[in-house]
């Protein structure tokens, strides 16, 4: 696929298919939610030409960035209308907590090993040939977790900094904790780049005790009226 085709694919797959969710989220703040989403769409379209991973949407970390940039575009549209970052962050996290998440299919050992191999290759490539705006990350092995990795340079931070919106990134970091809780992945982290750490550490242990960022950084991720309903 060429650059324009990739952009159209990413918009259709990640923004267009999220419009119902974005409209529900925007409606928490304004009655004209569709107008807000239309503004977010314009912002997302402007992001696409320089968005990381557009030329390689199958990269293991590409989908996470695309989803975060969709959320970022909505935040920017709401920010222009005076919505506070903590109000948006709480609405985002509580919406995800309520959303039904279909069970993830069990992968065969062969498929799992192929997935891990692709992740490892992408990690090595990010370190030996880092690309502007993309994640730089490394796989970490250990005995007290199933698998883990460190992000040394964050693609989402790059996107947010381009739009003077770093304040919202901690809430997007907390999205990983919500998704881990919903899938019983036992994610443990001590920090993230957006929270002032040197790197973002991810340690997964299925069924393990999670270590959530919001509990460690309450001044930056202010959870109020938390709704834990699944």
C-alpha positions in Angstrom: 0.0 0.0 0.0 1.2 3.5 -0.7 1.2 6.4 1.8 -2.2 7.7 1.0 -3.8 4.3 1.0 -2.2 3.6 4.3 -3.6 6.8 5.7 -7.1 5.9 4.5 -6.8 2.4 6.0 -5.7 3.8 9.4 -8.5 6.4 9.5 -11.1 3.9 8.6 -9.9 1.2 11.0 -9.1 3.4 14.0 -11.0 6.7 13.8 -14.1 5.9 11.8 -14.9 2.7 13.6 -14.4 4.5 17.0 -16.9 7.3 16.2 -19.7 5.9 18.3 -17.3 5.6 21.3 -16.0 9.1 20.7 -19.5 10.5 20.4 -20.5 8.9 23.7 -17.3 10.4 25.3 -17.9 13.9 23.9 -21.5 13.8 25.0 -20.3 13.8 28.6 -19.3 17.4 28.1 -21.4 18.8 25.3 -24.8 18.2 23.7 -23.4 18.8 20.2 -21.1 15.8 20.6 -21.1 15.1 16.8 -19.8 18.5 16.2 -16.9 17.8 18.6 -16.2 14.5 16.9 -16.2 16.3 13.5 -13.6 18.7 14.9 -11.5 15.7 16.2 -11.7 14.2 12.7 -10.2 17.3 11.2 -7.4 17.2 13.8 -6.8 13.5 13.2 -6.6 14.0 9.4 -4.0 16.7 10.0 -2.0 14.2 12.1 -1.9 11.4 9.5 0.7 12.7 7.1 3.4 12.7 9.7 2.1 10.0 12.1 4.6 7.3 13.0 4.0 3.8 11.7 1.8 4.9 8.8 4.1 3.2 6.4 4.1 0.0 8.6 0.7 -0.4 10.2 1.4 -4.0 11.1 4.2 -3.0 13.5 3.6 -4.6 17.0 3.2 -1.1 18.6 1.4 0.6 15.7 -2.2 -0.1 16.7 -1.6 1.3 20.2 -0.3 4.5 18.8 -3.2 4.8 16.3 -5.7 4.3 19.1 -4.0 6.8 21.3 -3.9 9.4 18.5 -7.6 8.9 18.0 -8.1 9.7 21.7 -5.6 12.6 21.5 -7.6 14.1 18.6 -10.8 14.1 20.6 -9.0 15.5 23.7 -7.6 18.4 21.5 -11.1 19.2 20.2 -12.5 19.2 23.8 -9.5 21.2 25.1 -10.3 23.9 22.6 -13.7 24.1 24.2 -12.3 24.4 27.7 -12.5 20.8 29.0 -10.1 20.1 31.8 -7.5 17.2 31.2 -8.5 15.5 34.4 -12.2 15.5 33.5 -11.4 14.1 30.1 -9.0 11.5 31.6 -11.6 10.2 34.0 -14.2 10.0 31.3 -11.9 8.1 29.1 -10.9 5.6 31.8 -14.4 5.1 33.1 -15.7 4.6 29.6 -13.2 1.9 29.0 -14.0 0.2 32.3 -17.7 0.0 31.4 -17.0 -1.2 27.8 -17.5 -4.9 27.2 -14.2 -6.5 26.1 -14.6 -9.7 24.0 -12.4 -12.5 25.3 -9.1 -12.8 23.6 -8.6 -16.0 21.7 -6.2 -18.5 23.0 -3.1 -18.7 20.7 -1.4 -21.9 19.9 2.2 -22.2 21.1 3.4 -21.8 17.5 1.4 -18.6 17.0 2.5 -17.2 20.3 6.2 -17.9 19.6 5.8 -16.2 16.1 4.2 -13.2 17.8 6.9 -12.9 20.4 9.6 -13.3 17.7 8.1 -10.5 15.6 8.0 -8.3 18.8 11.6 -9.1 19.5 12.7 -8.3 16.0 10.8 -5.0 16.0 12.5 -4.1 19.4 15.9 -4.8 18.0 15.2 -2.8 14.9 14.0 0.2 16.9 17.3 0.2 18.8 19.7 -0.2 15.8 17.8 2.0 13.4 15.5 4.3 15.3 13.0 6.2 13.2 11.7 9.7 13.9 8.6 9.7 16.1 8.6 5.9 16.6 9.0 3.9 19.9 12.4 2.7 20.9 12.0 -0.4 23.1 13.7 -3.5 24.4 12.4 -6.9 25.5 13.2 -7.8 29.1 13.4 -11.3 30.5 12.8 -12.1 34.2 11.7 -14.9 36.6 8.9 -13.1 38.3 6.8 -12.2 35.2 5.7 -13.8 32.0 7.1 -11.2 29.7 8.1 -7.6 29.7 9.6 -4.7 27.8 10.9 -1.2 28.3 10.0 1.8 26.1 13.0 4.1 26.0 11.5 6.7 23.5 7.7 7.0 23.4 5.8 7.6 20.1 2.8 8.9 21.9 4.8 11.4 23.8 6.2 12.6 20.4 2.6 13.0 19.0 1.3 14.8 22.1 4.3 17.1 22.4 3.7 18.2 18.8 0.3 19.5 19.9 1.3 20.8 23.3 -0.8 18.1 25.0 1.6 16.2 27.2 -0.7 16.7 30.1 -3.1 14.0 28.8 -0.5 11.3 28.2 -0.5 10.0 31.8 -4.2 9.1 31.4 -3.4 7.2 28.2 -0.7 5.4 30.1 -3.3 4.4 32.6 -5.4 2.9 29.8 -2.9 0.1 29.7 -3.7 -0.7 33.4 -7.5 -0.7 32.7 -7.0 -3.1 29.8 -4.7 -5.3 31.8 -7.3 -5.5 34.6 -10.1 -6.4 32.2 -8.0 -9.2 30.7 -6.4 -10.4 34.0 -2.9 -9.7 32.6 -1.3 -8.6 35.9 0.5 -5.6 34.5 3.1 -4.0 36.9 4.8 -0.7 36.2 6.8 1.7 38.2 6.5 4.7 35.9 6.4 6.0 32.4 8.2 8.7 30.4 5.1 10.9 30.5 5.3 10.6 34.3 8.9 11.7 34.5 10.6 8.2 34.5 13.6 7.4 32.3 11.6 4.7 30.5 8.2 3.0 30.5 8.4 -0.5 32.1 5.8 -3.1 31.3 5.8 -6.4 33.2 3.0 -8.8 32.6 2.1 -11.9 34.7 -1.3 -13.4 33.9 -3.3 -13.6 37.1 -0.7 -11.7 39.0 -1.2 -8.7 41.3 -1.2 -5.5 39.2 0.8 -2.4 40.0 -1.2 0.6 38.6 0.2 3.9 37.7 -2.8 5.9 39.1 -2.0 4.6 42.6 1.6 5.7 42.3 1.1 9.1 40.7 -2.2 10.4 42.1 -1.2 14.0 41.4 -0.9 13.4 37.7 -3.6 10.7 37.2 -6.5 12.0 39.4 -9.1 9.3 39.6 -12.4 10.6 41.0 -15.7 8.9 41.1 -14.1 5.7 39.8 -16.5 3.3 38.1 -15.1 -0.2 38.1 -18.1 -1.8 36.5 -17.1 -4.1 33.6 
